[in-house]
Amino acid sequence: MRRFLVLIFLLTVAVGFNAFAQEPTDLTLWTFQPPHVTYYESMVPVWNAANPTKQIALHATAFPYDDLHNKLLVAIQSGVGAPDIADIEVSKFANFLKGKIQLAPLNDLLDPIKDKFFQSRLALYEKDGKYYGLDFHVGMEVMYYNNEICKEAGVDIDKIKTWGDYIKAGQQVVAKTNKPMTTLETTEHWSIYPLISLAGSDVLDKNGKVILDSPTNIKVLQMLYDMVYKYKIAIPAPGGFHHSVTYWGFMNDGGAASVWMPLWYMGRFTDNMPDLKGKMAIRPIPTFDGSVNGIKSSFLSTGMGGTGTAVTMQSKNLALAKSFLVWVKGSKEANIAIWQQLGFDPMRWDVWTDPAMREPNKFTRYFQNNDIFGMMVAVKNGLNTTVVSGNYPDVIDILKRNVSYQAIVEQSKTPEQALKDAAAQLRK
């Protein structure tokens, strides 16, 4: 009897040990951003430590932007070759919500915690009440100032509240330093689109109808044109956009006094413009009070960009893939890690006031701001939302490819005509 009891004990221990020491399940993940790979991989040991019976081995691959989205769309449409998990950039996400959707709804895991998120960001990846993706960040639009240049010009950046203030400050910067106040993208949309949203407008209405050529949008593009040719405070971005190596070199050498981009652009500064460390300060983006082109809006900022991470229906480990995704982008500990590692303003509003968000990291050490999230909390309830359904990918594509370039670089069309022609093409 004693031997039998000992045997039972040993078998129990062995079974328990094997349960906790199971072989990890392989999960594949595709992305278009190498830093995302680093983040995901860093969180796997944390997940495995907390989930001994749900161990995973993550195989993450970063592809070039277009390659990722084209390869993924082909795999989804053919029903063969898709990964378990995939990052999909927000301007491409609508392409994956057409016809019979091949992404897994996340509602069963998201619904219990969704009240902790910025609802406008969850809505970017929703269709018919189902959530198919989860973002990294809010993407709050802010202004990045080279405070060394501004101080040289006698400009106090804390007194810049409106776009009228910004233009006056820019003229002072140009007069005192002979440097432009800012740069404008002409082959991407990160200069015009945030201001369209900040002005209370959009490129699509709530029903998906094209409103790219709305009166407000025309006024916004005219303002950008005037910044270059009337007020003479801006130049087209060297290299065409704010992610070009040429642009980064230009800014790293103190080329311009400021640039507006989402908060996630902090990582571009830290990784590509090292000589600006200690010189850059982040402030709220100026507001529209009617002082420029009659544009008036109550919005304080807007959420821009995004990566909707999704689980494909081809996954052989659907439940595990969904659980890992919602944890790695939706849990409180993960949202704090997203800020600490990537410099993103996380989706969960309840972490914005967490003491961990005030701890020093490479981003706080680079910028002059002592309390980045203290500044952001003050404006977070004044964010505008964007409509990304329907043919949003086509709208963004033509906005990037034609509109600003034709109006500002070529000057082949007036701002109004550039927008009207683009809208007419989209409505065909």
C-alpha positions in Angstrom: 0.0 0.0 0.0 2.8 2.3 0.9 4.5 1.7 -2.5 1.3 2.4 -4.2 0.8 5.7 -2.5 4.4 6.7 -3.3 3.8 5.8 -6.9 0.6 7.8 -7.0 2.5 10.8 -5.5 5.3 10.5 -8.1 2.9 10.3 -10.9 1.0 13.3 -9.6 4.3 15.3 -9.4 5.2 14.2 -12.9 1.9 15.1 -14.4 2.0 18.5 -12.6 5.5 19.1 -13.8 4.7 18.3 -17.4 1.6 20.5 -17.3 3.7 23.4 -16.2 6.7 22.6 -18.4 4.7 22.0 -21.6 6.3 22.7 -25.0 5.5 26.3 -26.2 3.0 26.8 -29.0 4.5 28.4 -32.1 2.8 31.7 -33.1 3.7 33.7 -36.2 3.4 37.4 -36.4 4.0 39.8 -39.3 4.6 43.5 -39.0 6.0 46.4 -41.0 7.9 48.0 -38.1 11.1 46.4 -36.7 10.6 48.2 -33.3 7.3 46.4 -33.0 9.1 43.1 -33.3 11.4 44.1 -30.5 8.5 45.0 -28.3 6.5 41.8 -29.0 9.5 39.6 -28.4 10.3 41.4 -25.1 6.8 40.7 -23.8 6.8 36.9 -24.5 8.9 36.0 -21.4 6.4 38.1 -19.3 3.5 36.3 -20.8 5.1 32.9 -20.4 5.9 33.6 -16.7 2.3 34.5 -16.0 0.8 31.7 -18.2 2.7 28.4 -17.5 0.1 26.3 -19.2 -0.1 28.6 -22.3 3.5 29.0 -23.2 4.2 30.5 -26.6 7.2 30.8 -29.0 6.7 33.9 -31.1 8.2 34.0 -34.6 7.9 37.7 -35.6 9.0 39.1 -39.0 9.1 42.7 -40.2 8.5 43.3 -43.9 8.7 46.6 -45.8 5.4 48.5 -45.5 4.0 47.7 -49.0 5.3 44.1 -49.0 3.6 43.4 -45.7 0.2 44.6 -46.7 0.2 43.1 -50.2 1.5 39.8 -49.0 -1.0 39.7 -46.2 -3.9 40.6 -48.4 -3.0 37.9 -50.9 -2.8 35.3 -48.1 -6.1 36.4 -46.7 -7.9 36.3 -50.0 -6.4 33.0 -51.1 -7.0 31.4 -47.7 -3.4 30.1 -47.5 -0.2 31.4 -45.9 -1.4 34.0 -43.4 0.3 34.3 -40.0 -1.5 33.9 -36.7 -1.2 37.6 -35.9 -0.6 40.6 -38.1 0.0 44.3 -37.8 -2.1 46.3 -40.3 -1.6 50.0 -40.7 -4.8 52.0 -40.1 -4.9 53.4 -43.7 -4.9 49.8 -45.0 -7.2 48.2 -42.5 -10.5 48.8 -44.4 -9.1 46.6 -47.2 -9.3 43.6 -44.8 -12.9 44.3 -43.8 -14.5 43.8 -47.2 -16.6 40.8 -48.2 -16.3 37.8 -45.9 -14.0 39.0 -43.1 -11.1 36.7 -42.5 -10.0 38.4 -39.2 -11.1 37.1 -35.8 -13.5 39.3 -33.7 -11.9 40.2 -30.4 -15.1 41.1 -28.6 -15.2 38.2 -26.2 -11.9 39.4 -24.7 -12.2 43.1 -25.3 -15.7 43.7 -24.0 -14.9 43.2 -20.3 -12.1 45.9 -20.5 -13.1 48.1 -23.4 -14.3 50.9 -21.1 -10.7 51.5 -20.2 -9.8 52.5 -23.8 -10.1 55.6 -25.8 -13.3 54.6 -27.7 -12.5 56.5 -30.8 -9.4 54.4 -31.3 -11.2 51.1 -30.8 -13.8 52.3 -33.4 -11.1 52.5 -36.1 -11.0 48.7 -36.3 -14.8 48.0 -35.7 -17.4 46.9 -38.2 -21.0 45.9 -37.4 -20.3 46.0 -33.7 -17.3 43.7 -33.9 -13.7 44.7 -33.1 -11.1 43.1 -35.5 -8.0 45.0 -34.4 -6.3 46.6 -31.4 -4.0 49.6 -31.7 -0.8 50.5 -29.9 -1.6 54.2 -29.3 -3.8 57.2 -29.4 -1.4 59.1 -31.8 -2.1 62.5 -30.2 -1.0 65.3 -32.5 1.6 67.6 -30.9 4.1 70.3 -31.8 7.8 69.5 -31.6 9.8 72.7 -31.1 13.6 73.1 -31.4 13.7 75.4 -28.4 17.3 76.4 -29.0 16.3 78.0 -32.3 13.1 79.5 -30.8 15.0 81.1 -27.8 17.6 82.5 -30.2 14.7 84.2 -32.0 13.2 85.5 -28.8 10.2 83.2 -29.1 8.5 81.8 -26.0 6.9 78.6 -27.1 4.6 78.5 -24.1 2.9 81.6 -25.5 2.0 79.9 -28.8 -1.6 78.9 -28.3 -3.3 79.4 -31.7 -2.3 79.1 -35.3 -2.3 82.9 -35.5 0.3 82.9 -32.7 2.3 80.2 -34.5 2.5 82.2 -37.8 3.6 85.3 -35.9 6.2 83.4 -34.0 7.4 81.8 -37.3 7.9 85.1 -38.9 10.0 86.2 -35.9 12.1 83.0 -36.2 12.7 83.5 -39.9 13.7 87.2 -39.3 16.1 86.4 -36.5 17.6 83.1 -37.5 17.0 82.8 -41.2 15.6 79.3 -40.6 12.1 78.2 -41.5 9.6 77.7 -38.7 8.5 74.4 -40.1 8.4 71.9 -42.9 5.5 70.5 -44.8 5.1 67.0 -46.2 4.3 66.9 -49.9 4.4 63.2 -50.6 2.7 62.0 -47.3 -0.3 63.3 -45.4 1.1 64.0 -41.9 1.0 67.8 -42.5 -2.4 68.3 -44.0 -4.5 65.5 -42.5 -4.0 66.4 -38.8 -5.0 70.0 -39.4 -8.1 68.8 -41.3 -9.1 66.9 -38.3 -8.1 69.6 -35.8 -10.3 72.0 -37.8 -13.3 69.7 -37.1 -13.4 68.2 -40.6 -12.4 64.9 -42.2 -11.8 63.3 -45.6 -15.0 61.1 -45.3 -18.2 61.7 -43.5 -19.8 59.3 -41.0 -21.5 57.4 -43.9 -18.2 57.0 -45.8 -19.0 59.8 -48.4 -16.0 61.6 -49.8 -15.8 65.2 -48.4 -12.1 65.7 -49.2 -13.0 69.0 -51.0 -15.1 70.5 -48.2 -14.8 74.3 -47.6 -12.9 73.7 -44.4 -10.4 71.4 -46.0 -9.8 73.9 -48.8 -9.1 76.6 -46.1 -6.6 74.2 -44.4 -4.7 73.5 -47.6 -4.7 77.2 -48.4 -3.2 77.9 -45.0 -0.4 75.5 -45.7 0.2 77.1 -49.1 0.2 80.5 -47.4 2.8 79.3 -44.9 5.2 78.8 -47.7 4.4 81.6 -50.2 2.6 84.3 -48.2 3.9 84.1 -44.6 7.1 82.5 -45.7 7.6 80.5 -42.6 7.6 77.0 -44.1 9.3 75.0 -46.7 8.5 71.7 -48.3 10.1 68.9 -46.3 13.5 67.9 -47.7 13.0 64.4 -49.1 9.2 65.1 -49.4 8.1 63.7 -46.1 9.1 63.5 -42.4 10.3 59.9 -42.6 13.0 60.4 -45.2 16.6 60.1 -44.3 17.2 63.5 -46.0 14.7 65.1 -43.7 16.1 63.6 -40.6 19.6 64.8 -41.6 18.2 68.3 -42.2 16.4 68.5 -38.9 19.4 66.9 -37.0 21.5 69.9 -38.3 19.0 72.3 -36.8 17.2 72.9 -40.1 13.8 74.1 -38.9 12.4 75.4 -35.6 9.4 73.0 -35.3 7.3 70.3 -36.8 3.8 68.9 -36.0 3.5 65.2 -35.9 1.8 62.6 -33.6 3.4 61.7 -30.3 4.6 58.4 -31.7 7.1 60.5 -33.8 9.2 60.8 -30.6 10.9 57.6 -31.5 12.0 59.0 -34.9 13.8 61.8 -33.0 15.5 59.6 -30.5 16.6 57.0 -33.2 17.4 59.3 -36.1 18.2 62.8 -34.9 20.6 62.3 -32.0 22.1 65.8 -32.1 18.8 67.3 -31.1 18.8 65.6 -27.7 18.1 68.2 -25.0 17.0 70.8 -27.6 13.5 69.6 -28.4 10.4 70.4 -26.4 6.9 69.0 -26.9 3.9 71.3 -26.6 0.1 71.0 -27.5 -0.6 71.7 -31.1 -2.0 75.2 -31.8 -5.7 75.5 -32.0 -8.0 77.2 -34.6 -9.6 80.3 -33.1 -10.7 81.9 -36.4 -7.5 84.0 -36.8 -6.3 82.1 -39.8 -8.5 81.8 -42.9 -11.6 82.0 -40.6 -11.0 78.4 -39.4 -12.6 78.0 -36.0 -12.8 74.8 -34.0 -13.1 73.7 -30.4 -10.9 70.6 -30.8 -7.6 70.6 -28.9 -5.9 67.8 -30.8 -6.6 64.7 -32.8 -5.5 61.0 -33.0 -3.4 60.2 -36.0 -2.0 57.0 -37.5 -2.3 53.6 -36.0 -1.6 49.9 -36.2 -4.5 47.6 -35.9 -3.1 44.2 -34.8 -5.4 41.4 -35.8 -5.6 37.6 -35.5 -6.3 35.8 -38.8 -8.9 33.1 -39.1 -6.2 30.9 -40.6 -4.6 30.5 -37.2 -4.5 27.0 -35.9 -4.3 28.4 -32.4 -7.0 31.0 -32.6 -7.9 31.2 -28.9 -4.3 31.4 -27.8 -3.4 34.0 -30.5 -6.3 36.2 -29.4 -5.5 35.9 -25.8 -1.8 36.9 -26.4 -2.8 39.8 -28.7 -5.4 41.3 -26.3 -2.9 41.0 -23.4 0.2 42.3 -25.2 -1.7 45.4 -26.5 -4.6 45.7 -24.0 -3.4 44.8 -20.5 -2.4 47.6 -18.1 1.1 46.3 -17.8 1.5 46.1 -21.5 0.3 49.6 -22.1 2.9 50.9 -19.6 5.5 48.9 -21.5 4.3 50.3 -24.8 5.1 53.8 -23.5 8.4 52.8 -21.9 9.7 50.9 -24.9 8.1 52.6 -27.9 7.3 56.1 -26.7 3.6 55.7 -27.7 0.7 57.2 -25.9 -1.1 54.0 -25.0 -4.7 53.2 -25.7 -5.7 52.7 -22.1 -6.6 56.0 -20.6 -6.3 54.6 -17.1 -2.5 54.3 -17.4 -2.0 57.9 -18.4 -1.9 59.0 -14.7 -0.1 55.9 -13.4 3.2 56.9 -11.6 5.1 54.5 -14.0 4.4 56.9 -16.8 6.4 59.6 -15.0 9.5 57.4 -14.6 12.6 58.5 -16.6 13.2 56.7 -19.9 15.0 57.5 -23.2 12.2 59.7 -24.4 12.0 61.9 -21.3 15.8 62.1 -21.3 15.8 63.3 -24.9 13.1 65.9 -24.7 13.0 69.0 -22.4 9.6 68.0 -21.1 9.6 66.8 -17.5 6.0 65.5 -17.6 4.8 64.6 -21.1 1.7 62.9 -20.0 0.7 65.7 -17.6 0.6 68.0 -20.7 -1.4 65.4 -22.6 -4.0 64.7 -19.9 -4.9 68.3 -20.0 -6.1 68.0 -23.7 -7.1 64.4 -24.0 -10.8 65.1 -23.8 -10.6 67.5 -26.7 -9.6 65.0 -29.3 -11.3 64.8 -32.7 -12.0 61.4 -34.2 -11.5 60.2 -37.8 -13.5 58.1 -40.2 -11.5 55.2 -41.7 -14.2 53.0 -43.2 -15.1 52.4 -46.9 -12.6 53.6 -49.4 -10.4 55.3 -46.8 -7.3 53.6 -48.2 -7.9 55.2 -51.6 -8.6 58.6 -50.1 -5.4 58.6 -48.1 -3.4 57.3 -51.1 -4.6 60.2 -53.3 -4.1 62.7 -50.5 -0.5 61.5 -50.2 0.3 61.2 -53.9 -1.3 64.2 -55.5 -2.9 67.0 -53.4 -0.1 68.7 -51.4 2.5 68.1 -54.2 0.3 69.7 -56.9 -0.6 72.6 -54.7 2.6 73.4 -52.9 5.5 72.0 -54.9 4.3 72.1 -58.6 1.8 74.9 -58.0 0.1 73.4 -61.0 -3.3 73.7 -59.2 -4.7 76.0 -56.6 -5.4 74.3 -53.2 -9.1 74.4 -54.0 -8.6 72.8 -57.5 -6.2 70.1 -56.2 -8.7 69.0 -53.6 -11.7 69.2 -56.0 -9.9 67.2 -58.6 -8.9 64.5 -56.1 -12.4 64.3 -54.7 -13.9 64.0 -58.2 -11.5 61.1 -59.0 -12.6 59.3 -55.8 -16.3 59.7 -56.6 -16.0 58.1 -60.0 
